[in-house]
Amino acid sequence: MMDWTDRHCRYLHRLLSRRALLYTEMVTAPALVRGGALHLLDHSPEEHPVALQLGGSDPDELARAARLGVEAGYDEINLNCGCPSDRVQSGTFGAVLMTQPERVADCVAAMRAAVEVDVTVKCRIGVDDQDPEVALPAFLEAIAGAGCGRVIIHARKAWLQGLSPKQNRDVPPLDHALVARMKARFPALHVSVNGGIASLDDAAALLGQGLDGVMVGRAAYHQPADILCAADRRIFGQPGPDSTAEGAVRAMLPYIERHLAAGGRLNQVTRHMLGLFAGRPGARGWRRMLSEGATRPGAGPELVEAALGEVMRVAA
Ligand SMILES: Cc1cc2nc3c(=O)[nH]c(=O)nc-3n(C[C@H](O)[C@H](O)[C@H](O)COP(=O)(O)O)c2cc1C
């Protein structure tokens, strides 16, 4: 998620779940290939498994960007066909590609030829006045035919005119059932559903309907511990204790020290930690101490330790 799931966020989320697949923000192929912005690929080895999401619509450029991603170490290359923002539309990528399945197929085929790792697609159920019952299977048929074995479907339409990107994440109604029907129709395709999944109970229920995976966006960002701490056990069936928010905070301290030593600012990391205690006693104080203190000059890991101490004191 752009501006949200940067490398610091992903490092934190990986401390909470060993198994969940993490995705980068969308990185545009032109930025990598024409702009040479290779720093956009920076990540920590601890983040694996991690997928690079690309935006673009030119097969050659996407193939070159995919190769750069794999050379940088990413485990999967994902093509964004779901983002409705104006900026993205003007570059002919994102959700508008739902109207051009053949072009997306060409992009997938070019990326598949360029890299060994999985090439996946994230899409909507349709855009504008498309009938999802018709447009979505045609789209899936095209990408599967080009060698995409895995798709993540944000189960609502995008309206390319008239709705803001934020409204396009909330206003068009969700249709999880349509995504489940697509799984039944394309049994060989690995289908994950996305959109409005607010808890592990929601996720487990959708998996129970035959879907292969769930992608959780905003809930995982705002309540990372609720979504991720029990995910390895409940979703992946891994034995052993759940991770904890407290443990993750402690494990972030050396990471924060390294980030500050490299010239970074505390807030760049702690902004992703604000929701760690959401719904628990002490959550408000935690959030306040970090959001007020982390931008002050000289703020460091001791602030995070003090905020954790306060949470523990309230909880005791
Ligand atoms: C701030 C923000 C940025 C996003 N950026 C991306 C992005 O870069 N690529 C993408 O595929 N989806 C992006 N999304 C959409 C989410 O991945 C997801 O499809 C959407 O929020 C619905 O899922 P949710 O209800 O679990 O959040 C973004 C969402 C938000 C809130």
The ligand as a MOL file (V3000), in Angstrom:
LIG
                    3D

  0  0  0     0  0            999 V3000
M  V30 BEGIN CTAB
M  V30 COUNTS 31 33 0 0 0
M  V30 BEGIN ATOM
M  V30 1 C -3.0430 3.9580 1.6060 0
M  V30 2 C -3.3240 2.8300 0.6530 0
M  V30 3 C -2.4510 2.5810 -0.3800 0
M  V30 4 C -2.6760 1.5120 -1.2530 0
M  V30 5 N -1.7530 1.2400 -2.2180 0
M  V30 6 C -1.9060 0.1240 -2.9640 0
M  V30 7 C -0.8800 -0.2900 -3.8690 0
M  V30 8 O 0.1760 0.3410 -3.9750 0
M  V30 9 N -1.0940 -1.4210 -4.5960 0
M  V30 10 C -2.2470 -2.1660 -4.4610 0
M  V30 11 O -2.3870 -3.2010 -5.1040 0
M  V30 12 N -3.2140 -1.7900 -3.6240 0
M  V30 13 C -3.0700 -0.6730 -2.8710 0
M  V30 14 N -4.0490 -0.3370 -1.9820 0
M  V30 15 C -5.2930 -1.1410 -1.9370 0
M  V30 16 C -5.1540 -2.2950 -0.9540 0
M  V30 17 O -4.1130 -3.1500 -1.3500 0
M  V30 18 C -6.4340 -3.1100 -0.8910 0
M  V30 19 O -6.7150 -3.6490 -2.1560 0
M  V30 20 C -7.6490 -2.2940 -0.4310 0
M  V30 21 O -7.3280 -1.4330 0.6390 0
M  V30 22 C -8.7920 -3.2370 -0.0190 0
M  V30 23 O -8.3600 -4.1710 0.9450 0
M  V30 24 P -8.5600 -3.9340 2.5350 0
M  V30 25 O -10.0290 -3.7030 2.7460 0
M  V30 26 O -8.0450 -5.1970 3.1740 0
M  V30 27 O -7.7550 -2.7160 2.8940 0
M  V30 28 C -3.8310 0.7090 -1.1020 0
M  V30 29 C -4.7140 0.9730 -0.0380 0
M  V30 30 C -4.4620 2.0180 0.8320 0
M  V30 31 C -5.4190 2.2520 1.9850 0
M  V30 END ATOM
M  V30 BEGIN BOND
M  V30 1 1 1 2
M  V30 2 1 2 3
M  V30 3 2 2 30
M  V30 4 2 3 4
M  V30 5 1 4 5
M  V30 6 1 4 28
M  V30 7 2 5 6
M  V30 8 1 6 7
M  V30 9 1 6 13
M  V30 10 2 7 8
M  V30 11 1 7 9
M  V30 12 1 9 10
M  V30 13 2 10 11
M  V30 14 1 10 12
M  V30 15 2 12 13
M  V30 16 1 13 14
M  V30 17 1 14 15
M  V30 18 1 14 28
M  V30 19 1 15 16
M  V30 20 1 16 17
M  V30 21 1 16 18
M  V30 22 1 18 19
M  V30 23 1 18 20
M  V30 24 1 20 21
M  V30 25 1 20 22
M  V30 26 1 22 23
M  V30 27 1 23 24
M  V30 28 2 24 25
M  V30 29 1 24 26
M  V30 30 1 24 27
M  V30 31 2 28 29
M  V30 32 1 29 30
M  V30 33 1 30 31
M  V30 END BOND
M  V30 END CTAB
M  END
